[in-house]
Amino acid sequence: MKQISIKERLVSMTIDHVAMTGLMMVLFLPASVYFHITHPAIIGQKYYPVEDSPLLFYAGTFVISLYFNKDSVFGRSIGKRILGLQVIDIRSGKPATPIQCLIRNLTILIWPVEVIFAIANTRRRLGDFIARTQLVYFDKALHQSAVRWFPLALSLAVTFFGIILMTNYFGYT
């Protein structure tokens, strides 16, 4: 199996981060603009938009859940598609499931650690070890012909409601 270079791995991670951050901005911007138009800030007042606007909270939660599920369609995010890479289940060799992709992406919260892991092992970062996945070059023979919508929706729902539960538990809403 051909080894993935450090450059390819880091470029893939960077493209994914930039693309997902841009997508998050595009999706979150309308809710934010609407909120700020309908709730003008009073000068000198401390302002907590998340507490004041369920729309902002749920829009933000949705876009963050998209980030955590960026690889969930065929194990290929935007960066992986551009560079011809794919996340696979290390045991079966098939594309990683949406739940595996979610689990591997939870470690995005410690992104600098993930970069160190990616440099040390270009096939598996910390999230890959936890989810039992690895990064390989895309193989068309492994490609599934149809998106499996239920596992994808389940992964998005788990993330969305997980974020809501965590923010309620820690008292952010």
LOGUNU-455736 format. One record per atom (N, C-alpha, C, O, CB): x, y, z; residue in one letter. Coordinates in steps of 0.02 Angstrom, whole numbers, plus 32768, in hexadecimal, padded with zeros to 4 digits. Each point is the difference from the previous one (the first is absolute). Glycine has a CB too. Layout:
BEGIN
XYZA...
***
This chain:
BEGIN
802A7FC58000M7FD6803B8000M802C803E8000M802F80058027M7F757FBD8016M804E806D7F98K8027803D7FFAK7FF6802C803EK7FC8800B8016K802F7FEF7F6DK8041801E8098Q7FFE802A803CQ7FE880477FEFQ8014801D7FCDQ804A7F9F8064Q7F7980607FFAI7FE880457FF9I8037802D801DI801A7FF48036I7F6A7FEA7FD2I808D80567FD3S8035802D8017S7FE7802F8037S7FC4800C8007S80727FEE7F88S7FF980208098I7FEF80308035I7FDE803D7FE0I7FD0801A801BI80907FBE802DI7FBB803E7F7FK7FE4803A7FDEK7FB77FF37FEDK7FD6802B800CK809D7FF37FC9K7F7E7FA8800DE7FBB7FF07FEDE7FD27FFF803DE7FC8801A7FFDE80637FA37FA2E7FED80268097R7FD87FFB803DR7FF18045801CR7FC6800E8012R806E7F828006R7FFF809A7FEDL7FF68042801DL7FD7802D7FD1L7FD780288018L80957FCC8026L7F9E80067F81V7FD880277FD1V7FB77FEA8004V7FD3802B7FFFV80917FE27FB4V7F8F7FB38052S7FBC7FE68007S7FDF801D803FS7FC780167FFES805A7F807FC5S800380688075M7FE5801A803FM7FF2804B7FFBM7FCD80188018M80727F8F8027M7FEE807D7FA1T7FF880497FF8T7FC580107FD3T7FD8802C8010T80A37FE38002T7F807FCF7FB5I7FC7800C7FD3I7FBF7FF28024I7FD180277FFBI80767FBA7FA1I7FB67FE78088D7FC37FEF8026D7FEF80368032D7FC680158005D80547F727FEDD801880908033H7FF380338033H7FE880427FE1H7FD0801D8018H80887FAD8031H7FCA804C7F83V7FEC803E7FDFV7FBB7FFA7FE0V7FD6802C8007V80A47FEE7FE4V7F7A7FAE7FF2A7FC07FF67FDEA7FC77FFB8033A7FCB801E7FF5A80707FA77FADA7FCE80168093M7FCB7FF88032M7FF480428026M7FC780108010M80567F767FFBM8018809E8003T7FF880418022T7FDA80307FD2T7FD380248017T80977FCA802BT7FA780127F7EG7FDC802A7FCFG7FB77FEC7FFBG7FD4802B7FFFG80957FE57FC2G7F897FAE803BL7FBC7FE87FFDL7FD98013803FL7FC680147FFCL805F7F8D7FBCL7FFC805A8082M7FE08012803EM7FED804A8000M7FCA80138016M80767F948025M7FED80837FABM7FF180487FFDM7FC5800E7FD2M7FD480278011M80A57FF18004M7F867FC87FB0V7FCA800B7FD1V7FBD7FEA801DV7FCD80227FF7V80837FCE7FAAV7FAF7FD88082L7FC17FE6801CL7FEB8027803FL7FC48009800CL80597F867FC6L801380888055F7FF18023803EF7FF1804A7FF5F7FDB801E8027F806D7F918015F7FD4806E7F90L7FF980487FF4L7FB880197FFCL7FF08032801FL807B7FC67FA6L7F687FE78016P7FBB80197FFDP7FDE80038045P7FDC8030800EP801C7FA17F7FP80127FFD809DA7FE280018043A801E80388029A7FDC80228025A80117F627FD5A805480868000S802080358026S7FE980467FEAS7FF1802B8029S80727F8A7FE6S7F9980557FB0V7FE980417FE5V7FB8800D8017V7FF080368017V805C7FBE7F85V7F897FD9805DY7FBA80078015Y7FFD8013804BY7FDA802D8013Y80027F7F7F95Y804B80328081F7FFE800E8048F80168048800EF7FE080238028F80377F657FEFF801F808D7FCAH801A8043800EH7FD380387FE5H80018038801AH80717F977FE4H7F6880227FCFI7FD080317FE6I7FC480068030I7FE88037800EI803C7FB07F7BI7FC67FE08090T7FC58000802BT8010800E804AT7FD2800E8026T7FFB7FA17F8BT8072804D8063H8014800C8045H803D802F8002H80387FE9800DH7F9C7FA58015H802280B27FD0P8039802D8001P801E80058047P7FDD80038032P7FF1803E7F6EP80747FC28061A802380048041A7FF98046801DA7FFF80327FDBA80537F768000A7FA8805B8066I7FFF80408023I8048800F8014I80227FD5801DI7F65801B800DI8090804C7FC8I80458012800EI800E7FF7804BI7FDB8018802AI8026803A7F75I80367F8C8070G80147FF58045G7FE17FC38020G80147FEE8037G7FFB808B7FD1G7FC17F677FD7Q7FE07FC5801CQ80287FC27FEDQ80147FF87FC7Q7F7A80408034Q807C7F9C8036K80207FC17FF1K7FCF7FD67FD8K7FC57FFC8012K808480098056K7FCE7FDD7F63Y7FD47FE27FCEY800C7FB57FFBY80397FEC7FF5Y7FC6807F7FCCY7FCF7F6D8048Y80057FB77FFCY7FD07FE57FCCY7FC87FEB8011Y805B800E8068Y7FF080087F47P7FD17FEC7FCBP7FE87FB88005P7FC67FF27FEEP807280607FCCP7FF17F80805EV7FEA7FBA8004V7FC67FF98031V7FD17FDB7FF4V80A37FFE7FEFV7F90804B8054E7FCA7FFE8031E7FC180227FE7E7FC97FEC8012E808D80128049E7FB380357F7CD7FC780277FE8D7FDF7FE37FC1D7FC880137FF0D806F804F8040D7FE97F717FAES7FE67FE97FC1S80067FB57FF6S80377FE67FF3S7FE680897FDFS7FAC7F6D8033P80017FB97FF0P80157FF47FB7P80217FCE7FF1P7F85801E8065P804880427F7DL80127FF97FBAL804C7FFD7FF8L801A7FD57FDDL7F7E80688002L808B7FF18042L804A7FFF7FFDL801C7FC0801EL802E7FE27FE4L7FD3809B8022L7FE47F6F8032F80197FC48022F7FF87FC27FD4F802F7FDA7FF7F7FB4805A8078F7FE17FC27F76Y7FF47FC57FD7Y802480037FBDY80167FCC7FE7Y7F7C80288051Y807480477FABA802780077FC2A80497FEF800DA80207FDC7FD9A7F8F807D7FFCA806B7FC28061G80467FF18012G800B7FB6800EG80327FE37FEBG7FD880908043G7FC77F707FF6T80057FB88010T7FFE7FD77FC0T80257FCF7FFAT7FA480458074T800C7FFE7F63F7FFC7FDC7FC1F804280037FD9F80187FCD7FE7F7F6D804B8015F809780247FFEV803D80067FD8V803B7FDE8022V802C7FE57FDEV7FA980867FF3V802D7F958070I80367FDB8023I7FF77FB57FF6I80317FDC7FF8I7FD88080805EI7FB97F8D7FABS7FF57FB87FF4S80147FEC7FB9S80177FC87FF4S7F8C80398060S8055802D7F7CL80187FF27FBCL804C7FF87FFFL801A7FD47FDEL7F85806D7FF3L80847FEA8054Y80497FFB8003Y80157FBC801BY802D7FE17FE4Y7FDB809C802EY7FD97F6C8023F80117FBF801DF7FF07FC67FD1F801B7FC98008F7FD180688069F7FE87FDA7F5FN7FEC7FCB7FD2N801A800B7FB9N7FE37FE77FD0N7FB780098076N809B80367FB3K801980147FBEK80147FC67FD3K7FFD80077FC3K802980618072K7FEF7F617FE6D80157FC67FD9D7FCA7FCB7FF7D800D7FCB7FE4D806680498045D7F517FF97FEDS7FCD7FCC8007S7FE47FE57FBFS7FE17FCB8000S8004806B8068S80257FEC7F60V7FE77FE67FC1V80397FDC7FDDV802D80207FE4V7F7D803E8012V80547F60800BF80337FD57FE1F80468009801DF80317FEE7FE0F7F8C80177FB8F8048801680A6G80418009801FG802A80357FDDG803E7FFE8004G7FBD7F8D8020G7FE480A47FBAR802580317FD8R7FE68047800DR7FC780107FEER804E7F987FBBR801480818074S7FF180478009S801580267FC1S80177FE27FD0S7FF7801580AFS7FEB804A7F82I801380297FC7I804B7FF97FF2I80147FF57FC6I7F90805C8055I80857FB58019G80497FFA7FF7G80147FBB7FE7G802D7FFA7FD6G7FE280598083G7FD17F7A7FC0K80107FBC7FEBK7FEB7FF47FB8K80237FDD7FDBK7FD07FFB809BK7FD580447F75R7FEA7FFA7FBAR803280237FD1R80117FE57FCCR7F7780168059R808E80407FEEI803080257FD6I80417FDA7FF9I801D7FFD7FC9I7FAF806F805DI804C7F758010L80407FDE7FFFL7FFB7FB57FF1L80337FDD7FFFL7FF580778051L7F9B7F937FA4G7FF87FB97FEFG800C7FD1803AG801F7FCC7FF8G800480517F96G7FC47FF680ADL80097FD8803DL7FBC7FE9801AL7FCC801A7FEBL809D80258031L7F997F918011Q7FC27FE6801DQ800E7FE28045Q80367FE3800BQ7F9B80057F81Q7FFF801F80A1V80057FE18042V7FDE7FBC7FFCV7FC87FFB7FE9V803A80778053V80227F5A7FDAI7FE37FBD7FFFI80017FE18045I80278014802CI7FFF7FDF7F5DI7FB07FDB8081D7FFE7FD8803CD803E7FD27FFDD80097FDC7FCFD7F768028803AD80AA7FFE8029I803F7FDA7FFFI7FF47FB58001I802B7FDA7FE9I800D80868050I7F907F8A7FE3R7FF17FB88004R7FE47FE47FBFR80147FC97FEBR7FD88046808FR7FE680167F66S7FE07FE57FC5S801E80197FBES7FF97FE07FCCS7F9F80188077S808A80417FC0G801B801E7FC3G7FCC80267FD8G8010801A7FCAG80437F8B8033G7F70805F801CK7FCA80247FDEK7FFF80498018K801E80108034K7F9E7F867FC1K802280967FE6P7FFC80458016P7FE580048048P7FD37FDA8012P801B804C7F77P802D8007809DA7FEB80098046A7FB780148003A7FE780237FD4A808E7FFE804BA7F697FC78014T7FBA80118009T7FFA8047801BT8031801C8019T7FB37F6B7FFET7FE180987FE2P7FF78043801CP800F8005804AP801C80328017P7F8E7FE17F92P80447FB9807EI800E80018048I804C7FFD800CI80198022802DI7F787FA77FEAI8093800E7FC3Q80497FFE8006Q801E80447FF0Q802E80178021Q7FD17F6E7FC1Q7FE7809A7FEAC801A80437FEDC7FF280338036C802B802B800EC7FC47FB87F79C7FD7801A8097L7FF0802C8038L80317FF58039L801C8030801BL7F6A7FD07FC4L80847FC28034I802D7FF08038I804780197FF1I8020801D802BI7F9A7F7E7FF1I805E805A7FA6R804580157FEFR8006804C8000R8035801B800DR7FDA7F7D7FAFR7FBA808B8035N800380487FFCN7FF480238043N8009803D8005N7FD17FB97F86N80127FE680A8L7FF880208042L8042801B801BL8001802F8027L7F9F7F837FF0L809680307FD2T804280168017T801680417FDDT80368019800ET7FE87F6F8009T7FB880927FBDI800F80417FE2I800580368036I802080347FF7I7FA47FA97F9FI801B801680A2L800380308038L8047800B8019L800F8034801EL7F7E7FA88003L809F7FF47FD2I804780088012I80297FFD7FBFI802D7FD77FF8I7FC17FF3807CI800180637F5EW801C80017FBDW804D80007FFFW801D7FDC7FD7W7F7C80608005W80897FEB804EP80497FFF7FFEP801D7FBA800EP80327FED7FE3P7FCD808B8041P7FE17F638009V80167FBC800FV7FF67FD47FC3V80297FD57FF0V7FBB803A808BV7FE47FFB7F62E7FF27FD97FC3E8034800D7FCAE80137FD27FDCE7F7380328040E8091803A7FDFV803480107FCFV80407FDA8010V80217FE57FD3V7FAC808E801BV80457F8A8051I803C7FDB8015I7FF87FB67FEFI802F7FE17FE6I7FE780738077I7FB07F907FB2F7FF37FB97FEFF80047FF67FB5F801C7FCE7FE9F7F9B8026807CF802D803A7F74A7FFF7FFA7FB7A804780037FE3A800F7FDE7FCFA7F7F8056802FA809D7FF38020I804680047FE8I80247FBF8012I80277FE67FD8I7FD980978036I7FF37F69802EA80227FC38016A7FE87FC27FDAA80277FD37FF3A7FE58061807EA7FB47FCB7F7DN7FE37FC77FDEN7FCD801B7FCDN7FC980128014N80487FA08051N800280507F5CT7FD480217FCFT7FC07FD97FF2T7FD1801C7FE4T809580147FE9T7F977F928045R7FC27FD87FF4R7FCE8006803AR7FC47FFB7FF5R80807FB77FC6R7FD680588082R7FD37FFF803AR801180378031R80388002801BR7FBA7F827FD6R7FDE80A8801BR800880318034R7FDD7FE5803FR7FE67FC97FFFR801F80987FADR7FFC7FC5808AL7FE27FE8803FL7FB87FE97FF6L7FEE7FCB8018L805D80848027L7F8D7FD87F9FG7FBA7FEE7FF4G7FF97FBE7FDAG7FD07FDB800BG8014809E7FF5G804B7F797FD4D7FFE7FC17FDBD800D7FC4802ED7FE07FCC7FF9D804780707FA0D80077FCC8096F800D7FC9802FF7FC27FF2802BF7FF07FC6800DF808A805A7FF6F7F6380158012I7FC47FF88029I7FC87FDF7FD7I7FDD7FD48019I80458091802CI7FD47FB27F7DA7FC97FE77FD6A80107FC27FD8A7FD67FE57FDDA80048090801CA80657F75800BR80177FC57FD9R7FF9800C7FB5R7FE47FD87FDBR7FFC7FDD8084R803A80857F8CT7FFF80127FBAT804780137FEAT802D80068029T7F5B80227FE0T80807FE07FB6Q803F801A7FE6Q7FF480247FBFQ7FCC7FF77FE0Q80737FAC8058Q7FF180867FB4L7FFC80267FC2L80277FDB7FCAL803A7FEE800BL7FB9807F8035L7FEE7F8A7F87V80207FDE7FC7V7FF080277FC1V7FD6802D8000V80227F628039V802A805F7F91Y7FEE801C7FBFY7FBC7FE37FEBY7FF27FC6800CY808880497FD3Y7F5E801A8002F7FBD7FED7FEAF80057FC67FCFF802680037FD0F7FB080728042F80027F587FFAD7FFC7FC67FD3D7FB97FFC7FE6D7FD17FF28026D808B7FD08018D7F9B80497F82K7FBD80017FE2K7FDC7FBD800BK7FC27FFE8003K806780547FA7K7FFC7F77805CA7FE17FBF800BA7FDC7FFD8044A7FD07FDA8008A80897FF27FB0A7FBD805B8078L7FE080028042L7FC5802F8003L7FD97FFF8030L80947FE58002L7F8D80467F9BH7FCE80358001H7FB97FE47FFFH7FEF7FD57FD7H806280767FEFH7F867FCC8069Q7FBA7FEC8001Q7FD9802C7FCFQ8012803A7FF6Q7FF77FA08083Q7FC5800A7F6AS7FDB80257FCCS7FCC8030801CS7FED80307FDFS80267F707FD6S7FD480538087A7FCB8029801BA801080148048A801D7FDA8026A7F8F7FED7F8FA80408076805CV800880188044V7FCF7FDA802DV7FC67FF97FEFV805F807A7FE9V7FF47F758060R7FD47FE08030R7FE780368030R80248015802DR801A7F7A7FCAR7F8580877FFDW7FE6803B8022W7FF37FF6804AW800B802E8028W7FC27FF17F6CW801B7FA68080F7FF07FF78047F803E8006802CF7FFE80268031F7FA47F8F7FAEF809680298012P803B8009802BP801A80487FFFP801980198033P80057F707FB7P7FDD80987FDDL801680457FFCL7FD4802E802BL801A80298025L80117FC27F66L7F94800D8071A7FD180278028A80097FF1804AA7FFC802D802AA7FB27FD47F77A805D7FBF8070L800B7FEC8045L803F8022801CL7FFF80198039L7FC87F797FB1L806E806E7FF0S803E80208016S7FF7804B800BS8018801B8031S80287F8D7F91S7F9E80798010L7FF280488008L7FD4800D803DL800C802F8025L7FFE7FE07F5EL7FC37FC78087A7FD380088039A80247FF58042A7FF780268030A7FAA7FB47F88A80897FF3804BV80277FF3803DV802C803C8011V80048014803AV7FFB7F707FACV802180987FE8T802B803A800BT7FD7803C8016T801180218031T80407FB37F79T7F7A803B8032F7FD6803A800EF7FE57FFD8047F800780308026F7FDA7FD77F60F7FFF7FC1808CF7FE37FFB8042F80347FF78037F7FF680158039F7FA57FB97F93F809E80158022G80387FFB8030G801A80448013G800D800D803BG80117F857F94G7FE8809B8000I80178044800EI7FCC8024802CI80138023802FI802C7FE07F63I7F827FF5805EI7FCB801F8028I80027FE78048I7FFD8028802FI7FBB7FE37F6AI804E7FB38070L80037FE58044L803D80198026L7FFB8012803BL7FCA7F897F9DL807580688007M803C80188020M7FFB804A8014M801480138037M802D7F997F88M7FA3807D8015T7FFA80478010T7FCD800A8039T800A802D8029T80147FF17F60T7FAE7FBB8079N7FD080058037N80207FE88041N7FF6801E8035N7FAB7FD07F7BN80867FDC804DY80207FE4803CY80328032801DY8002800A803DY7FF17F837F95Y803480938003F803280308018F7FE480468009F8025802E8014F80307F8E7FB3F7F6A804E802CG7FDF803F8010G800C80387FCEG7FFE803A8013G800B7FA48061G800480117F4CY800B80347FCEY7FC080197FE0Y800180327FDDY806D7F9B800EY7F5A80118020T7FC180197FE3T7FCE800D8037T7FC880157FF2T804D7FAB7FA5T
***
